Amino acid sequence: MKLFQSCWVALLELFDSLTSGPFGDSAALQQPIFTPHHHNEAPPPILKPPIFRPPNRPEDRSASIKCDYTAMGNGWRPCSTADDRGCWLSGPGGQEFNITTNYETAVPIGVLRKYYLEASSLEIDADGVVNPYGKVFNKTYPGPWIQACWGDELEITVKNDLPFNGTTIHWHGVRQLGTLDMDGVNGVTQCPIAPGESYTYRFRAMQYGTTWYHSHYSLQYSDGLLGPLTIFGPSSANYDEAKDPILMTDWNHRSGFQDFQKELDGTGPPKMTSILLNGLGSYAGAGRDGLKYNTTFERGKRYLLRLINTSVDTTFIFAIDNHNITVMSSDFVPIKPYVTNHVVVGIGQRYHVVVEANPFDSKGNPETQRGEYWIRTIPADGCSTFQPGGIPDERQGIVYYEKGSKTCPTTTRATDIPLDCRDEPFPSLVPVLPWTVKKVERQEISDLFEVGIQNTTTFPGFPLPTDHFARWAIGKQPLWINFSDPTILNLGNTTFKDNYVVIPQDVPQDAWIYLIITSTDVDAPDPSRNFVTAAHPIHLHGHDFALLQQSNELWNGSNFNPKYDNPPRRDVVLLPAKGFIVIAFRADNPGAWLLHCHIVWHASSGLALQILERQEAADHIFTPEKLGRVNQGCRTWRDWFGEEKNFWNPTGGSQAFQEDSGI
């Protein structure tokens, strides 16, 4: 009986859990991740072209949107089949939108999709222990699954019902070409949304694949303010059916705002306590009757899995016992498929993978009798920090081959999975759509950034002048933004405060911008900075970047050996501990774009900078008229912030309101 209880698994059904929005049918399509599975349904008939349901739609067919390309004319048809997922739309004269289309310059014409999100406080019992400081969208954790089709426009209204916090929402990895003001970074692209106020984001879905949206206000996303976002489109590997997104994360039972104090006072880093899959976990077996994420496979079918790491501090190694995985995209970039038995997913990274439901035994022979297999999310060595002696069970989910089964798997982890902290192998990440980056000599790259902990006497005290906390930095000093005075409203400035860490990149349009980022100071020793052996997931907003080099070696200048011909491409990359990376991207999206570590404690400490790309062009694009919504949001924020009675601690004074970098 105890074994049955400890291994019992159920699907979590969240009925009536979403706040109704004002947008009619579009709002009704916002569904939680946890929806009933329908495995034996016949596929719905194709609607009048060019309207159709995407092949990688939700498991709950009633939650699926319809791709609508009516604006392109009736000559267009969907062309994705189980044996050719690389085709998306075929049109007159042999035209196609497919896996080889350059999605940065050619995008189909979709429709406008409207969604509504409310940010509010909620106690979250994710693992048997209640976190009383949860912050969620639409009363669910994770938040609603936002869906769109390639080429659609998204209009998402966010209302802030949090009592003491502002908020902004970042659409992680979304290109935001010409829509800097929609990137959702307070202090950079807008002021925070004041409590009781709303802000509407609108942008084009130029890319396709899966990502996530999350708060970029201080430490909020560590408390639960996040959700998945999928843009349906072609795939570089074939599959039969798709599973709903799988969000993997570490978790704590306190607010990130509380834990961050350990980062500041030098007793950190803060320790995590649990692992969750789609908001489900079990802390030391506490109180959840063994409830785990689970899914059901049918033998012989190929399943698309959408993996997202939404962690605070943990790189995960994802694997399904006795199954191989075909990897076909990294972040939003389709890649040439390769087969492995595990995939390393860093914080903020996403992978689309295909799993064939043909399990094998330890000798590689087909296995037909067993019906249950563990899904593993293994914390990578050196890229996770859990309570001493309390590393959570890596067996966080189950694949069943018998619907309704509650049998506990007895499978074991493959013995050849390395556990070291790393990215997926550099040579494996080959983009389907190739880029060729202009070759440069080492001395032509002037932007070299060294990640470390800045000496407390080398920059002004924050939040109070008398405070001298050691903080992480990548620029000359740690980032510290002003919520009330975002960079986007200062694009005409000739100078910026040092703590904004603005890096001007006034290069010609479409020229390449190159950055070298190191975790040591071998090239140019800096006595004001302490260098710690730590890896950092580095994320760039507004662009995919070409990863020219990723090395575990100490940077010394002579080991500059970049790959220019179709290098890996993505928006999050791991900076190895004691190593370096070289990245490049085109100057084709004027604006102020944040580059930061995606470890929450490090970003809040100040490990970030702003790339000010083609400032004159940005200032010309983002006129006062275009920024009317931003200015209005700043006025309401300043009014709210000007009343100290609104603060959680009114006696602290306005100078103490912000304790971290702000991002």
C-alpha positions, 0 to 999 in steps of 0.5 A, a space after each residue: 500500500 505504501 508503495 502504491 501511495 508513494 508512486 501514485 501519479 495523477 493528472 492535475 486538472 485545473 478547471 475554471 482556473 483562468 481569469 476570463 479576459 475581455 477578448 471573446 474567443 481568443 481569451 477563451 483559448 488561454 488554457 493551463 498546461 494541465 489538460 486531459 489527454 485524448 489519445 485516440 481521437 481522429 484528427 479534425 478535418 482541415 478547415 477551409 484553406 488557408 485556415 487549419 489547426 496546427 499539427 503540433 497543437 495541444 493534447 486537448 484538441 478543444 484548446 487548439 487555435 486555428 492558424 488563419 492565413 486568409 490574408 494571403 489568399 485562397 491559393 495557399 494550403 497547409 503542407 505539413 504531414 507526418 512524413 514532412 514536418 518541414 513544410 508549413 504553407 504552399 502557395 501559387 507558383 510553387 511558393 512555400 514557407 518551410 524550414 529553410 525560409 529565412 524567417 528574419 526577412 520572410 514571414 507569412 501573414 497571420 491574424 491578430 490574437 489577443 490574450 489577457 493576463 492578470 498578475 496577482 499573489 497566490 499561495 502555491 503548493 507545488 511540492 507539498 509545502 506551501 509557499 505563501 509568497 507566490 505570484 502568478 498569472 490568472 491564478 495558475 502556476 505555471 501561467 496560461 499557455 499562450 499560442 500563436 501561429 507563425 506570422 501572427 501578431 500577438 496583443 497581450 494585455 497585462 494587469 498588475 494586481 500585485 499589492 506592493 510590486 510593479 511588474 513588466 513581462 518579457 517575451 523571452 527570445 522573441 525578436 521584437 524587430 522594431 518593437 523595442 518598447 514591447 520587450 518588457 524590461 522595466 528601467 530599459 524599455 518601459 517603467 513598471 506597470 503600477 499596481 492596479 494598472 494595465 499595459 498592452 504588449 503587441 508584437 509579431 511572431 516572426 520566429 516559430 517554436 517554443 519559449 516562455 514569458 516571465 516577469 522581468 521585475 526584480 526577482 518576481 519570476 522566481 516566485 512563479 510569475 511565468 508561463 509557456 508560449 508556443 508559435 506553431 510552425 515547421 520542424 526539421 524532424 518528423 513526428 506524429 503527435 505533440 505533447 504540451 510544453 514541459 517546464 522544468 524548474 528548481 523551487 523554494 518555499 520562500 520568496 526570492 526577495 527573501 532569499 536574495 538577502 543571502 546573495 547580498 550579505 555574502 552567506 549565499 548563494 541561496 539554496 534551492 529545495 525542490 524540482 518541479 515539472 509543470 508545477 508539480 514536485 514532491 519535497 521529501 515526499 511531503 503531502 502530495 501523495 506522490 503526485 508527479 507529472 506524467 504522460 502516455 505514449 503509444 508504441 511506435 509513435 513519434 512524439 514532439 516534446 517542448 522543453 523549457 528550463 525556467 529555473 532560478 539557479 539550475 541547469 538540468 539534464 533531461 532524459 527518459 529512461 530506455 529512450 533516445 531523443 532526436 534534438 531538432 531546435 535550440 531556442 528558436 533556431 531549427 537545427 539539423 536533427 541529431 540523436 542522443 539519450 539526453 539533452 542539457 537544458 540551461 536556464 532560459 534555454 528551450 529545445 524541441 525534441 522528438 521521442 520515438 515510443 520504441 523503448 529498449 533494454 540495457 543491451 539496446 534490444 526492443 523492450 515490449 513488456 515494460 510499461 513505465 519509464 522515469 523522466 529524469 531532470 538531473 541537476 548538472 554538477 557545478 550548475 545547481 545549488 540545493 540544500 546540503 544533503 537535500 538534492 531532490 530526486 531526479 525522477 520527476 515524471 513518468 512515461 506510461 504505455 498503458 493509459 491510466 496506469 499507476 504502476 511505479 517505474 523500476 527503470 534506471 538511469 543510463 550509465 553513459 550520461 555525463 553530469 558535468 555543467 555544459 551546453 549541448 555539444 557545439 558541433 551538434 548545433 547546426 542551424 538549418 538556415 545557415 549564417 556566414 559571419 564576417 571574419 575579423 582578427 582578434 584585435 578588431 574586437 574591442 568589446 571584451 567583458 570579464 564577469 566577476 564580483 565587483 569590489 564594494 569600494 569601486 561603485 556607489 552604494 545601493 540601495 543606500 549610499 552607505 551600503 557596500 554589498 559585493 555585486 556581480 558585474 559584467 560591465 565596469 560596474 554592476 547594473 542598477 536601473 532606475 524604474 522611473 527613468 527607462 533607457 528608451 526615454 533617453 535615446 537622445 542622450 549623449 551620456 548615461 550614468 555608469 550604473 546603467 552600463 550602456 555599451 554604445 554600438 554605433 555601427 552601420 546597419 547590418 554590420 556585425 557586432 562582436 563580443 568576447 565574454 570571459 569568466 577570468 581576467 587573464 587578458 587584462 587583470 582587474 584588481 577591483 574585481 574578484 573572479 569566482 569559478 562559476 558558469 553563467 547562462 548569458 541571454 541577449 534580448 532582441 537578437 539571435 546571436 551566432 556562437 562563434 566560440 565556446 571554450 573551457 580554456 582560460 582566455 589569453 587572447 591567443 586562443 581566439 579561434 572562431 567558427 564563421 561558417 554556419 556556427 551555432 545560433 541561439 539566444 542563451 548560451 552557457 559561459 563556462 566556468 574559467 572559460 569564454 565565449 565569442 558571439 556575434 549578431 547583426 546590427 539590424 534592430 536599433 534599440 537598447 537590448 539587455 544582455 544578462 546572466 539568467 541566474 536570478 541571483 546574479 541578474 539581480 546582483 547586477 550581472 547585466 549590461 545594455 547594448 545600445 544598438 545604432 542609437 541615432 536610428 533608435 532615437 529616430 524610430 522611437 519618437 514621443 508619438 510612438 512611445 505614448 504608451 510608454 510615457 503614460 505607463 511611466 506617469 502612472 508608475 511615478 504617481 504610485 511610487 510617489 506615495 510612500 504609503 503604497 510600499 510594503 515597508 512605508 517607513 523605509 523611505 523611497 531610497 530603500 524601495 529597490 534592493 536589487 538591480 531591478 531586472 
